[in-house]
Amino acid sequence: MADFESIGKNAMDVIKNSVKKEPLSVISINSKGGGWEALVEVLERAAVPDTQNLIGIYRVMFDKGNKLSGYRRIEVRRKADTGAEELEEETK
């Protein structure tokens, strides 16, 4: 069985090698249908000021053997857009 640390490292490696962009961080790891799903933040485009940087969120999926089964970008947002409004609504 894979651990969170190896799933996160593998997800960051997928982004770096397949998307050819430098991953910023792993923001989520979940068990999904016997496999794993990780969400990774990526700097899509740098801007000045840096609050206007474009950040992509990529979903990276692994099967139960920790082999890559797919990845895709699911969101692009500006760094300044924290999503706090969405988080508040989810907790109500």
Sequence and secondary structure as in RCSB ss.txt:
>XXXX:A:sequence
MADFESIGKNAMDVIKNSVKKEPLSVISINSKGGGWEALVEVLERAAVPDTQNLIGIYRVMFDKGNKLSGYRRIE
VRRKADTGAEELEEETK
>XXXX:A:secstr
   HHHHHHHHHHHIIIII S EEEEEEEEEETTEEEEEEEEEEE  SSGGG EEEEEEEEE TTS EEEEEEEE
EEETT   HHHHHHHH 
